[in-house]
Amino acid sequence: MTTAYGQPEKSLISCGFTRLDLFTSTCFCLSWCVAASVISGANGFWLRSILNPPTAKADRAENRIRRYEGEPAYALGADTYVINNKPNGTNINTNAGSTHIEGLQKFVVEKGLDVGFAFDGDADRCLCVDEKGNVITGDHILYIYGCYMKEHGKLLTNTVVTTVMSNFGLYKAFDEQGIGYAKTAVGDKYVYEYMAKNGCRIGGEQSGHIIFSKYASTGDGILTSLKMMEVMLAKKKPMSELAAPLKIYPQVLENVRVTDKKAAQNDPAVQEAVSKVAEALGDTGRILVRESGTEPVVRVMVEAPDHDTCQKYVDEVVNVICEKGYKV
């Protein structure tokens, strides 16, 4: 038997999953023979085939039932692996899930899987790992599914909603595809506010909070993983190929603890330094200086074609902040 995109059948999908604060981050893998939908329940989840008509492989799996915390998981045509599934009440996200994705990267490569999904503590975020062990960020997910929606005429307003922290490379890739984009403040609540106001269907954050407004008003990691599987099946391509057109630019971010973050950011000398960097970068990169919402910190971030350029321009702005006496 072969996979949907012509490769020998093997266990494919590795997913980090955590059900609210009852689970530690969990990963599971499915055989690539059937698309699946997940319906979240109050205390667990189950999978159900959406392949129509079902294949013999899917029929075989109708008798295979997995249970997670007492809830049924019907994995049609699936061989399931679970890792990081021994919660003790205090080990949520401990060296597991989307906040510690290294273990999933290693697992995917060692087991010869085609894609991995990792979730955070409350499963509203999803990051992926392709068959080569590379991390697929929220920016990649927005690109992959945004292009897929455009191809099918479902990208309403032709706009993908991002935050100011999305990588510069994402916008370059959208430009190449003729896809518009909006930038909001950091936080999925700001993303959804823009989506609701402007009738947009997809938006999210680099961290993996992805909102599909047709189905939800906030991030849903399980839904995100299903959407990625949908594209892989429909296009018959591995995750690495779907993500390849998006070139992530190197980034340097420095957090500067200051006496007064508003004064530091609004200082004329600091603003002049920022303007000079933006002018020097032109359309080859960007600089972003913003206040932390929770700490007396100014964040200076530069994205450019190479790391040395990023570091050079970050240093220039940070040095001005220091010279003006704001740094603690």
N, C-alpha and C positions, 0 to 999 in steps of 0.2 A: 504494500500500500504506500502511496506517496502523499505528501502534504498538498495543501491547496495551491502552493506555487511550485509544485513539481519536484520537491526535495524528498528524500527518503523519510518515511514517517518516523518521528521520534518525539520524546516528551519536549514540549515547547514552552509553555507559558508559566513563568515563575512569578508569583504575586506576593508581595508583602501585604498582609491584611491585619488590621486591628479593629475589633468591634468595641467602640467607645472606650471606656476605661476599664473594661472587664478583660480585655485581651492584651497581651504583649504583641509587638509587631510580628506578623505571621506571613510566611511566603508559601505559595502553592503553585504547582506546575500542572499544565494540562496537555494532553496529546493534541496535535494539530490535525483534527479531523472534523471538527464541528464548531460552528460559531456558538457562543453561549450568551445568555442574558442572566444577569444576577438581580434578584429582587431582595432588597434589604428588609429584614424583619427587625423587630424590637430587640431581639437577643441573638440574632445570628443571620445567616443568609443561605440561600440555595441557588443552584444553577439549573437552568432548563434549556434544552436544545431549541434553537431557532432556525436550524437548518431544515429546509423544506424542499423536496421530501427528504427524510432522514436516510443516511447511508446505513449499510450493514454495521459499520463501526458504531454509528450512533445507536442503532437498535441494541447492539450488544451492551452498551453502557446504560441502557434504561434500567438494568437490574443492579447497577452499581450505585450504592448509596453511601455517602460519607456524612458523618455527623460532627458538627462543631458546636460545643457548648449546648448540646441537646437539641439543636435545630437541624433539620434534614438538609443535606447538600446533594442534589441529584446531578452527578457529573456524567452526562451522556457522552460516550466515546472518549472518556478522559482517564488518564493515569495521573493520579494526584500525589504530589509530594508536599509535605508541610515542614517548615523550619521556623524556629523561634516561636513555638506554640506551647510554651510552658509558663504561663503567667503565674506570678506569686503575689500579685497585688502591688509590687513596688518596682517591677522590672520593665514597665512599659517603655518602649523605644530604647532600651539599653542595648547598645551595639546591634541594633536591628532596625528594619524598616527604612523609610525614606531619609531619615536623619543620619543613618549609618548604613549606606547602601553598598559599602565595600564587600560585605559578606554575600550579598545577592549577586554582585558582579562575578565574584569567584565561583559561586554556585552555578550560575548560568553557563560559564565557560567550561567548568569541570564536567558538568552533566551533558554538555553538547546541546543546550536548549536554544530556542530561537528568539525568545523574548522573556523579559522578567518585569514584574510590576511590584513596586514597593510602596507601602502606605505609611502614614504617620499614625500617631496615637489614637486619633478619632476618625481616621480613614477619610478625611476630607481632602487629603492631598495624595497625588499619585505621581511617582517618577518611574521611568522605565529603564531597562537595560537591554540593549540589542544583543544579537547572537554573537557579537564579537566582544562583549563585555563592556561596551561603552555606555555611559549614562546618557539617557534621553531626558532632558529637562522639560519643564513646563513650556519653555519657549519652543522647543522641538514639537511638543504636542500641539501647541497652537498653530504652528506652521503646517504640520501634517494634516490635521483635521480641517484647518481653515482652507487649505488647497482642495481637499476632498469635497468640502461643502461647495466651494466655488465651481468645481467641475460638474457638480450635480444641480447647480442652480438653487442651492439652499442657503447661500451666504447672504442673508438679508442685509440690505444697506451696503453690501460689499465691504464690511468692516469687521476687523477682529480687534477686540478691546484688550489692551495690555496695561501694565503699570510702567512708571518711569524707570523701573529697574530691569525691564526686559533688555536683552542684549542688542547692541547696535546692529549686529548681523541679522537679527530677525527682521528688522525694518528694511534692510537692503534686500533680503530674500522676498519679502512681501512686495516691494517695488518691482522686482523682476517678474512677479506673477500677476501684477496689476491688482493687488489686493490692498485696500485702504486699511488704516489702523488708527486707533485712538489711544492716548496715554492718560492714565489716571494716577492719583496718589497711590502709594503702596497700601495694599489691603483689599481683600476680595469684596468687602462691602462697597468700596468705591467703584470697583469694576462692575458689580451688579447694578449699582445706581445708574451708571452711565448706560449699561445695556438696557435696563428697563425704560429709561427716558428716551432712548434713541432707537429702540426696536432691534437691537443687535442680538445675534443668536449664540455667539461664542466669545469667551473672554477668559482671562486668567492671569496667573503670575508665574514667574520663572520657577518658583518654589514648588509648583505642581498643583496649586489650587486652580482647577479648571471648571468653568461654569458653562453648562449647556442650558441656556435659558428656556428652551422648549420643555425641558424636563425638571429643572431645579433652579432655585434662586441662590444656591451656594455651591461650593465645591463638593464633589462626590467622587472619591477615588475609585470606587468600584465601577461607576458609570464611565469614568475616564478610561479605565483599562479595557472595558468592553468596546468603547469607541475606537481604540487603537487596534483591537483585534478585528473590528469591522473593516477598517481600511486595509489591513494586511490581507484579509480574505478577499475583499473586493478587487484589490489591485494585484493580488498574487505576487506580492513583493515582501522581502524581509524588512524588518524595522530599519536596519542600517541604510538600505537603499532609499526608503521613504524619507529618512532624515538627512541624507547626503547633501541636497542642495542648500541646506542652511549651514553657513559657515559662521561658527561662533567666534567673535573677536576676543582677543586677550583682554583681560580686565584687571586693573589694580584699584583696590578700595582701601582707603585709610580712614580710620575713625579718630578724630581729634577731639580730646576732652578739653572743653573750654569753660571760661568763667561765665560767658553769656552767649548762648548759641545764636540768638537773633541778631545781636550786635555784631558778632563775628561774621555771620553770613551777609549782613547788609553793609558792612564796612566798605567804603568806596575803593580802598586799595585792594581789598579781597575781590570785589566785583570786577575791578579792572584786570586783575590777574586771571580771573576766570574767563573774561571776554577775550583776552589775548590767546589763551589756550584754545578756546572754541574757534577763533579765527585761524590759528595755525593748523588745527585739525581739518577744518573745512568739511568736506563730505567723506573723509577717510576715518572718522571716529567721532567721539563726543565726550564732553565733560559734564558731570552732574554733581552739584554741591547742594546738599539738603540737610536739614536739621533732623536729629533723632526725635521721634515722638515721645520717648520715655526716658532719655538720658540727656545730660548736658554735653552733648556730642554733636559735632558737625562732621558729616560724612563726605569725603572727597573721592569721587570715582571717575576714572578715565578708561575708555575703551578705544583701542587703536589697533593698527595692523600687527604690531609686535609689542612684547612685554616691556622692552626698554623704553619705548616711546611713552607707554602708559605711565611707567614709573617716573620718568623725567617730568611730565606735566603735572602729575600728582604732587611731586616734591615742590614744584614751583609755587603751587597754590598753598600748600601746607606751610612752606617757609614764610609766606606773607602773613598767614594767620599767626605764626609764632612771632614774627618781627613786630606785629602790632600789639603783642602782649596778651592775646586771648588764650593761648594754650596754658593749661594748668600744669 
